[in-house]
Amino acid sequence: MTMTLEALIIAVLIAGLLVMRRQRGLRAARAMATLFNERELFSTTLGRIGDAVIATDLQHRITFLSPVAEQLTGWSLAESKGQPIETVFQMVREDSRMAVENPIVRALRDGSIVGLTNHTILLSRAGTERPIEDMAAPLHDAAGRVNGAVLIFRDVSVRRETETKLNQFVAELSERDHRNSEFIAVLAHELRNPLAPIRAALEIMRLAPEDARSVESARDVMGRQLGQMVHLIDDLLDVSRLTRGSIELHRERIALSEIIRVAVDTAMPQLRQYGVVLSIAQPSMEVVLDVDPIRVTQAISNVLNNAAKFTDRGGHVWLTVTVDQATVIIGIRDDGIGIALDQRERIFDMFTQVDGTLERSRDGLGIGLTLVRKLLELHGGSIDVQGSGLGQGSEFVLRIPRAAAVSRPSRLNSASAEGVAGTLPLRILVVDDNRDSADSLSVVLRLTGHTVEVAYDGRTGLVAAEAFRPDVLLLDIGMPELNGYEVAERIRAAPWGSRIMLVALTGWGQATDRERSAKAGFHVHLVKPVDFAMLTKLLSSVKDPTATTPDGDQHARS
């Protein structure tokens, strides 16, 4: 237990009372023995407290040094006895390194307790420096005369380090909160941006339904803006999965040229939108990667999109591919606004945009480059940024490990309307509690030649499935009363349900959602908004409903 200054003074006063008894001659021998014993007890008590203690006489010469004080000052009790306090206990200010008046000197001069001194450094005999807190007080004899002083001090290194870490943590939380607030504002801005042209395009179609050129232009606008919204949401979900470590790579051997082709196709609409010219240089030799082609394509196209956004109209972007024995190096350089030298590393942080001014504001949430870095690191690769500063353009260098060459690498298909011509007319049931979603999807499916029925809740959908016996059931998951999982399980349990292709069409797209849909009996899990090219290709994979296999199952399970 730590002894307080008051307790220490009381102990000294007790010793003083014993001295008085001795001076009065009352049983002198016994008093001397008692005094000796009390002094031993006094020293032992001081030696056990957690703080360091130094006692001096009126001339500031040391009379006592506790074990903790010995450790902190580097002086032993034997060495320090009789030494001036300034020799053993040396202090300087933490900020200025100027000497500080010794608290013992002040206590004896003022005859009062000197309070805790903060931000001072104790210099030990060996030169070690420690931040300390100290307190000094005069000692009095039985007659009330000052006969010395006592100094109590402690090493606050651990506490200071803890305070520093706590302050850093608080600052980081404050910065994170500030950045999150900025991100929410940017997210609202970025989601509103596509909605404005979509609303305008709808108004054009309402006011001029017979103007084929205007309607076609409006449709193009809506398609581009919807794609932008989907891209934003997909990036958010991917970053969330990467942060949680729940994203999985589906590796395959694939030609690098195929990945570059699809990445360029993906980024080309944005490059055209900003009026940026793209030049490509890559080796003629076949280079093979062992990667998740979707994710690597995503990484390259994200960097191309980033270059387009920060390059002025009429500017240029260069994509250059080089290879060495173990690595593919993809350089994406632009002659755009560049990056300040002190911002190079920060641009890979979440929600960071290096130029947030209204005059230069560009689309994006500040997560694209974060996503690229994480995706490449999952493949054992990396991304770095180079450049000479603002106004000098920038270059991102992506590095991806090579794979040994194979005779027939896989091919990666970009989003297209493949499979449309080969799709057979099907009986399709759409079940979704969002009426606009269900009705609009049914119109599209009817226009492509299918027979379609619609239900707006799970119970009605289950009844409709039994009566209609569809070839394909497009089923929402998050519905009231009877959700999509329950509908799927009941259909799978019915004798007539095994021949139906069950497709989950939902806004829930996490890995756990896909696992649960597969367990419930869904063949395919699609996330809203559905890519109609992908849906058309999926429907084209359904075998001729009129052709029954020997086991009575009319559909290939995908």
Secondary structure, DSSP 8 states (H G I E B T S, - for coil): ----HHHHHHHHHHHHHHHHHHHTTTTHHHHHHHHHHHHHHHHHHHHHSSSEEEEE-TTSBEEEE-HHHHHHHS--HHHHTTSBHHHHSEEEETTT--B---HHHHHHHHTS-EEEEEEEEEE-TTS-EEEEEEEEEEEE-TTS-EEEEEEEEEE-HHHHHHHHHHHHHHHHHHHHHHHHHHHHHHHHHHHHHHHHHHHHHHHHHHH-TT-HHHHHHHHHHHHHHHHHHHHHHHHHHHHHHHHHT------EEEEHHHHHHHHHHHHHHHHHHTT-EEEEE--SS--EEEE-HHHHHHHHHHHHHHHHHTS-TT-EEEEEEEE-SSEEEEEEEE-SS---GGGTTGGGSTT--S---GGG--S--S-HHHHHHHHHHHTT-EEEEE-SSTTS-EEEEEEEE-----SS-B----S--TTSTT----EEEEE-S-HHHHHHHHHHHHHTT-EEEEESSHHHHHHHHHHH--SEEEE-SS-SSS-HHHHHHHHHHSTTGGGSEEEEEES--SHHHHHHHHHHT-SEEEESS--HHHHHHHHHTS--TT---TTS--S---
